[in-house]
Amino acid sequence: MGSVVISLDAELGWGFHDFTSPPPRRVEAGRRGWSTMLELLGEFDIPATWGVVGHLMLASCDRRHADHPAPEGWFERERTDWRDREDLRFGPDLVEELLESDVDHEFASHSFSHVLFGHPKTDRELADAELERSREIAAEWDQTIDSFIYPRNDIGHRDVLVEQGVTAYRGRTPNRHGARAVFDSTVRDRSFLVEPIVDEYGLVNVPASLFLFGFEGTARTVAESIWTDPMVMVARRGIDEAARSDGIFHMWLHPNNLTHERDDRRMRTILSYLDRKRAETDLAVETIGSIANRINVARGADGTVSPVNRQPMSGY
């Protein structure tokens, strides 16, 4: 039985707060995209893994976080440009919508303040604090953190994930992005299916297959005017292949990628197609956490791994 996974990096302004010049359309689209994705996923009853930045679950803060071991200036935008932009810094209303959804979404962590875990300046203390604070806030919402989505897919400090009780994460894709992904899928007929891996830390790595907004700008406009949305086509091919096999097709995006109605149409078309294939075949829709649970059950009490192989992160 093949399956499809959808994961989202839910971050509002935190995804850009360390940028010198944050992209305005993306920054302002975060709330709209979050609500739109919840509506679309609810319409088709499709569960997804939502990696939520922990700070969004707060109702307020002192904008300094003096007890947090972040680099100097890390929270500067909270105190300056975004001092009066609580809509970019907090999102308890959106988190509540997510948790109250009729769809069985997975609540996952995207760190506390979008720290890059693989960055040389992110030491073990900072990584631990990011996860610890996220876990504490989640507990206040009666949530646990079993899955982790690395900010900007910058993987590091996996030992910290283990110590904080995380069991799974989204791994980097073995595939190419954007126009190259379209070429690989349509011209080279390359498979975008992935297999989960139990890494050397015992964590379940569910690699990404396809970033759904990697083909944008003028190239997308031209392609849509003479052909069709290329990312929809690649997504359909991945869904079809998963329906025919035992592999996993793992799509991901940010809610803030939905900046225009045509982005909504892209997601509606993909989700509608996924819903139809699920009804016609044995295709399953899973979350990162449900895959990890399935694999951990298969591993058995003795810790052996079946049917996936234990191997390091190399290549992902």
HELIX and SHEET records of a PDB file:
HELIX    1   1 LEU A   12  GLY A   15  5                                   4    
HELIX    2   2 PRO A   24  GLU A   43  1                                  20    
HELIX    3   3 GLY A   54  MET A   57  5                                   4    
HELIX    4   4 GLU A   76  ARG A   79  1                                   4    
HELIX    5   5 GLU A   86  ARG A   89  1                                   4    
HELIX    6   6 PRO A   92  LEU A   99  1                                   8    
HELIX    7   7 ARG A  124  GLU A  140  1                                  17    
HELIX    8   8 PRO A  151  ASN A  153  5                                   3    
HELIX    9   9 ARG A  158  GLU A  163  1                                   6    
HELIX   10  10 GLY A  178  THR A  186  1                                   9    
HELIX   11  11 GLY A  217  ILE A  226  1                                  10    
HELIX   12  12 PRO A  230  ARG A  244  1                                  15    
HELIX   13  13 PRO A  255  ASN A  257  5                                   3    
HELIX   14  14 GLU A  261  GLU A  280  1                                  20    
HELIX   15  15 ILE A  288  ARG A  299  1                                  12    
SHEET    1   A 5 GLU A 106  SER A 109  0                                        
SHEET    2   A 5 THR A  49  VAL A  52  1                                        
SHEET    3   A 5 SER A   3  ALA A  10  1                                        
SHEET    4   A 5 ILE A 248  LEU A 253  1                                        
SHEET    5   A 5 LEU A 210  PHE A 211  1                                        
SHEET    1   B 4 GLU A 106  SER A 109  0                                        
SHEET    2   B 4 THR A  49  VAL A  52  1                                        
SHEET    3   B 4 SER A   3  ALA A  10  1                                        
SHEET    4   B 4 ALA A 284  GLU A 286  1                                        
SHEET    1   C 4 SER A 147  PHE A 148  0                                        
SHEET    2   C 4 ALA A 168  GLY A 171  1                                        
SHEET    3   C 4 VAL A 204  PRO A 207  1                                        
SHEET    4   C 4 ILE A 197  VAL A 198 -1                                        
END                                                                             
